[in-house]
Amino acid sequence: MAVTVETLEKLERKITLSLPLSAIQSEVETRLKRVARTVKMDGFRPGKVPMNVVAQRYGYSLQYEVLNDKVGEAFAQAVSEAKLRVAGQPRITEKEGAPEGEAQFDAVFEVLPEVKIEDLSTAEVDKLTAEVDDAAIDKTIDILRKQRRTFAQRAQDEAAADGDRVTVDFEGKIDGETFAGGKAEDFQFLVGEGQMLKEFEDAVRGMKTGESKTFPLAFPEDYHGKDVAGKTADFLVTLKKIEAANLPEVNEALAKSLGIADGTVDGLRADIKKNLEREVKFRLQARNKQAVMDALVAKAELDLPNASVQAEVARLLEGARAELKQRGIKDADKAEIPEDVFRPQAERRVRLGLVVAELVRANELHATPEQLKAHVEELAASYEKPEEVVRWYFGDRQRLAEVEAVVVENNVTDFVLGKAKVNDKSVSFDELMGQA
């Protein structure tokens, strides 16, 4: 096989593939004979159909199939011999004017770029740290108590306060007209927990059973209900029932109800601390990994293969349509979504993937079996039966590959932090958990 490799521009290459027609025809005949042994046609017994009839029926499709296979094999062999790393699928076209007895094809494709990474000691990264303190444990216990609270009706003369569950009738009007979703009866919500817009909660807070109140409510510009977003409605609300919340005491009974082995408050706090520390560790890893990846991309120089970017755009586009379909949007698979919306994200993903791959290759940062096992066990530790979760991960190659990708990224993060100028930055537990 004669192979010619041309550089077109930047990452684009062209290979001319030459195939002997005799080899193609020989393979077509072999496959025709194979088909003839089992093919069924009216008027013939199985395996007794004349070869010329089989060739007439299946010859063209088999020739197309053989040609594709042979070109694919020739392309794979050519890029292997030329030691080229191909990005995406080649564009293959038949070449005219081939020598007698041969078929020639031009394969145009892109190769993976050379990745140049600057001296990482000149990179600067903010590394976050956080601690699980008593306040974080107390807040978690309060959440657990609220999940198990009971309610008792307040006296007629008592006013609604934060934490109470209220039952109301309400009707909202814009320009004197009731709008969709603006009216309800026997509607329940918890005061002070953000279940309603602030103006609504402020109006109900302090009201007593049987009272009614009219008040204006300005819907935010970004309100999910597009018909009322940015508009002001007049609401009439009537308070029908107020129920005060009763939270369970923090005692042995609560600890036992939460499955604490020794049934003590100290055991409960220790268990909560262990779970919070695990969550804090994962969140810190994610935030610090993002900071490292940003620094890494800034220190890398490379050309992006268009084929890889376009493939990533297609994946993002498919994901967007799937999300629309999940939301119940009609004809989501036909939705017109501009590809350019996803291009910056796609380019960053491709760039980051190539840079990380180069760093892993050059510095042997691959995930070891021991690291995989340790990470899976850590993920499984928060479940009731961790050994089953471990088996679940190791029982599926795709799931394990996802874990491997995370471990490799962690290795890259640790490697870069070991080289770069690191600024340690302490953040509060609430800020890390998005509660600040």
C-alpha positions, 0 to 999 in steps of 0.5 A: 500500500502506497501512503502519502501524507500531506500537511494542509494547514495547522492540524489538518492532514491528508493521506492518499490511500491506494487499494488493489481492485483485485483484493476488493473483488476477492473479498466481495466474492468470498462474502458472496459465497458466504451469503449464498450458503444461507440466503433464501429466495422464492423458487430456490432451496436454501443454499441452492440459489445460483451465484449470479442471482446472489451477486445481482441481489447482494453484489452492490451492497457487499462491494460497498461494505467491503470498500468501506472496510478496506478503506478503514483498514488502510487508513488505520494502517497508514496513520499507525505507520506515520505515527499520527494521532487522529482527532475525530473522523476522517473525510474520505473521498474517491480520487479520480485518475487512479492507476489501472488496477487500483482505487485511490482515496483521499482521507482528510483529517485532523491530528491531535495538537502538540501541547506546550505547558509553561513552567507550572512554578509560575502559576498561582492558585488559591487553595481553599480550606474549611473546617467542620465546627460545632456550629456546623454540627448544630445547624445539621442537627437543627435540620434533622429536627425540622425534618421530624417536627410535628405541628399543633394548632395555635390559640385563636388570639396568637399571631403567625410567626417564623417556623409556623405552618399556616393555611391560607386562602389567597387571590392575586390580581394584576390590573383587576384580573386574576392570573394563572396560579394566582389563586388558591384555597387551603394553601399551606406553607411554612413562614420564614423558610423562603417557600413564598416570596418575601412580600407574601411572608411579610404580609402573613407574619403577625396575622391571626386566625380569621384575619384578612389582608390586602397587600401589593406584591412585585414579582421579580424580573427573573420570576419563573412565571413569565406572564407575571415576571416584573409585574405588581399584583394586588393580593388578598390573603385570609389566614385560616389556621396557624400551627406551631412547630414542635421539634424533638429534643436532642436526646438519646431518643433522637439519636436512636431514631437516626440509627446511631449505634450507641444511641447517645448524643455524643455518638450522633454528633460524631457521626454527623461530623464524620459525614460533614467532613466527607462532604467538605472534603469532596467540595473542597476537592471540586473547588480546588480542582476548578482553580487548578484547571483554570491555572493549567489552561492559562499556562498551556499553548495549543491549537484546537482540532475543529473535529473535536470541538464540533463533536463536543458541541454536538454532545452538548446540544444533544444534552440540552435537547434531552433536558428539554425533553425531560421537562416535557417540552414538545418536539424538544428533539427538533428545537432550534438551538444555535450551536454557537451557544455551546462553542465556548464551553466546547472549546474549553472542554476540548482544550482542558481535556488535551492539556490534562491528557498531556500532563498525565502522559508526561508525568505518569499521573494515571490512576492506580488500582489502589487509588480506585479502590480507596476512592470507591470505598470513600464514596460508599462509606456514606451508604447503609451497606457500603460493601454493596455499593463497592460491588456496584461500582466494580461490577460495571466498566463504565461506572469504574471509568467515571471513577477513574477519570475523577481520580486522574483529575485529583492526581493532576490537581495534586501535581499542579498544587505541588508545583504552583505558588499556592495561596491558602484561603480559609472559607467558612463552612456555610460559604463552602456549602452555599449557605452564606 
